[in-house]
């Protein structure tokens, strides 16, 4: 029997609460939120592929609205965004299509493991970074003076796009830490650019996963009703927090969540 015929009120309520929390995190930390919501929904009893794909449609409006906050503050790299759209759209669709031959359970575990590794890396970098000044921004260079390599950008986006298609998310969970660690982008610029690109990459993933029958639309609707407004709130909150504190909070929170989910994985 299809999942959407047996979904119950407890799961929908859980999806509502998860959507609110994940929406806030996505707006604050430059990620679409599907990567975090997948293991949480699966823990509620949602089948693996449905948990992977159902949050994805809601990430489109939530990341778009949150990225506007960052863009207005000058924290979106338009050059990286253009490269990301050109490279990322076809590769995201390819990654989603490959799920026809890959089981859902391994992908859920892969999501948890990747989150843990990347969050620990962000923690290490943030801990070793230069102290902030009184205004709450890092001293070296600045957002506008930092120009990243086109080659590195293509590589980062290619990895993130294929992973986002496979793992049923918009790519923000891997884009943000890769932008920080590989492209050496300042924290807020990495988060804002990640959100903007994630909004675009969620589109082909949604289309392919819907075609494959992996999306429960009632679950997506409930998830989106909570995640969209809380993503905007999260972005507004993050723009008032010091960059180093923001990076440390991101790394610690995601490391704790992913580590716990891996420990109790069924």
C-alpha positions in Angstrom: 0.0 0.0 0.0 1.4 3.5 -0.9 2.7 5.4 2.1 0.3 8.3 1.5 -2.6 6.0 2.2 -1.4 5.1 5.6 0.2 8.3 6.9 -1.3 9.1 10.3 -1.8 12.2 12.4 1.3 11.4 14.6 3.6 11.4 11.6 2.0 14.6 10.3 2.4 16.4 13.6 6.0 15.2 13.8 6.6 16.5 10.3 5.2 19.9 11.4 7.6 20.1 14.3 10.5 18.9 12.3 9.7 21.4 9.6 9.7 24.3 12.0 13.1 23.3 13.5 14.7 22.4 10.3 13.3 25.6 8.6 15.0 27.7 11.3 18.3 25.8 10.9 18.2 26.1 7.1 17.7 29.8 7.2 20.3 30.3 9.8 23.0 28.0 8.5 22.6 28.2 4.7 21.2 24.7 4.0 18.0 23.5 2.6 17.1 21.4 5.6 16.2 18.2 3.8 19.4 16.5 4.8 18.5 17.0 8.5 14.8 16.2 8.1 15.5 12.9 6.3 16.8 10.9 9.2 14.3 12.6 11.6 11.3 11.6 9.5 12.8 8.1 9.0 13.0 7.8 12.8 9.3 8.6 13.0 8.6 5.6 10.8 8.5 7.2 7.4 9.9 4.8 4.7 13.4 5.7 3.6 12.8 7.0 0.1 9.7 9.0 1.2 11.7 10.5 4.1 14.5 11.4 1.6 12.3 13.1 -1.0 9.2 14.4 0.6 10.9 17.5 2.4 12.5 18.5 -0.9 9.6 20.5 -2.5 9.4 22.7 0.7 13.0 23.6 0.5 12.4 25.6 -2.7 10.4 28.5 -1.1 12.1 28.3 2.3 15.6 28.6 0.9 14.6 31.2 -1.6 13.1 33.5 1.0 16.0 33.0 3.4 18.5 33.7 0.7 16.8 37.0 0.0 17.7 38.1 3.5 21.4 37.3 2.9 21.3 38.9 -0.6 20.0 42.2 0.7 22.9 42.3 3.2 25.4 41.6 0.4 26.2 38.0 1.4 25.5 36.2 -1.9 28.3 35.6 -4.4 26.6 36.1 -7.8 29.6 34.6 -9.7 29.6 31.4 -7.7 25.8 31.2 -8.0 25.9 31.5 -11.8 28.5 28.7 -12.1 26.6 26.6 -9.7 23.3 26.9 -11.6 25.0 25.9 -14.9 26.9 22.9 -13.4 24.4 21.9 -10.7 21.1 21.6 -12.5 21.9 18.6 -14.8 24.0 16.8 -12.2 21.3 17.1 -9.5 18.8 15.5 -12.0 21.4 12.7 -12.7 21.9 12.0 -9.0 18.2 11.8 -8.4 17.7 9.4 -11.3 20.4 7.1 -10.0 18.3 6.4 -6.9 16.4 3.9 -9.1 19.3 1.5 -8.5 20.3 2.4 -5.0 18.4 1.4 -1.8 16.9 4.0 0.5 18.4 2.8 3.8 22.0 3.2 2.7 21.2 6.7 1.5 19.8 7.7 4.9 22.9 6.4 6.7 25.1 8.2 4.1 23.3 11.4 4.9 24.0 11.0 8.7 27.7 10.1 8.1 28.3 13.0 5.6 26.7 15.5 8.0 28.9 14.3 10.9 32.1 14.5 8.9 31.4 18.0 7.4 30.2 19.4 10.7 33.4 18.3 12.5 35.4 19.9 9.8 33.5 23.2 10.2 34.1 23.1 13.9 37.9 22.6 13.4 38.1 25.5 11.0 36.0 27.8 13.1 38.0 27.0 16.3 41.2 27.8 14.5 39.9 31.0 12.8 40.9 34.5 13.6 39.1 36.3 16.4 36.3 38.6 15.6 36.4 42.3 16.2 33.9 44.3 18.2 31.5 44.7 15.2 31.2 40.9 15.0 32.9 40.3 11.7 36.2 38.7 10.9 39.1 40.9 10.3 40.9 39.4 7.2 39.9 40.6 3.8 36.1 40.9 3.5 33.3 39.4 1.5 33.8 41.6 -1.6 37.6 41.1 -1.8 37.5 37.3 -1.8 37.4 35.9 -5.4 37.2 32.1 -5.6 38.7 29.8 -8.3 36.2 28.9 -11.1 37.8 25.4 -11.2 37.3 24.8 -7.5 33.8 26.1 -7.7 32.9 23.7 -10.5 34.3 20.8 -8.5 32.5 21.7 -5.3 29.2 22.2 -7.1 29.5 19.0 -9.1 30.1 16.9 -5.9 27.3 18.7 -4.0 24.8 18.4 -6.9 25.2 14.7 -7.4 25.0 14.1 -3.7 21.9 16.3 -3.5 20.1 14.3 -6.1 21.1 11.0 -4.5 20.2 12.1 -1.0 17.0 13.9 -1.9 18.0 17.3 -0.7 18.8 20.7 -2.2 22.6 20.4 -1.6 22.9 23.2 1.0 24.0 20.8 3.7 27.2 20.0 1.8 27.5 23.3 -0.1 27.9 25.5 2.9 30.8 23.7 4.6 32.5 23.1 1.2 32.2 26.8 0.4 33.9 27.6 3.7 36.5 24.9 3.7 37.4 24.5 0.0 36.6 27.9 -1.5 37.6 29.8 1.7 34.5 32.0 1.6 33.6 34.0 4.7 30.9 32.4 6.8 27.9 34.6 6.0 28.8 34.7 2.3 29.1 30.9 2.2 25.7 30.5 3.9 23.9 33.0 1.8 25.3 31.7 -1.5 24.5 28.1 -0.4 20.9 29.0 0.3 20.5 30.8 -3.1 22.0 27.8 -5.0 20.1 25.3 -3.0 16.8 26.9 -4.0 17.7 26.2 -7.6 19.1 22.7 -7.2 15.9 21.6 -5.3 13.9 22.0 -8.5 15.4 19.2 -10.7 15.6 16.9 -7.7 11.9 17.5 -6.9 10.9 16.8 -10.5 12.8 13.5 -10.8 11.8 12.2 -7.3 8.2 13.0 -8.0 8.4 11.1 -11.3 9.9 8.2 -9.4 7.0 8.2 -6.9 9.2 9.0 -3.9 7.3 12.1 -2.7 4.3 12.0 -0.3 2.6 15.4 -1.0 0.6 15.6 2.2 3.9 15.2 4.2 5.5 17.8 2.0 2.7 20.3 2.5 2.7 20.0 6.3 6.5 20.2 6.4 6.5 23.3 4.2 3.8 25.1 6.2 6.2 25.2 9.2 9.6 25.3 7.4 9.0 28.4 5.1 8.3 31.0 7.8 10.9 29.6 10.2 13.6 29.7 7.5 13.0 33.5 7.1 13.3 33.9 10.9 16.5 31.8 11.0 18.1 33.9 8.3 17.2 37.1 10.2 18.7 35.7 13.4 21.9 34.5 11.8 22.6 38.0 10.3 22.8 39.4 13.8 25.2 36.7 15.2 29.0 37.0 15.0 30.5 34.9 12.2 32.7 32.7 14.3 29.9 32.0 16.8 27.6 31.2 13.9 30.1 28.7 12.5 30.7 27.1 15.9 27.0 26.8 16.5 26.4 25.2 13.1 29.2 22.7 13.5 28.3 21.7 17.0 24.5 21.4 16.4 24.8 19.3 13.3 27.5 17.1 14.7 25.4 16.3 17.8 22.3 15.6 15.6 24.1 13.4 13.0 26.1 11.6 15.6 23.0 10.7 17.6 21.1 9.5 14.6 24.0 7.3 13.5 24.2 5.8 17.0 20.5 4.9 17.1 20.2 4.0 13.4 18.1 0.9 12.8 
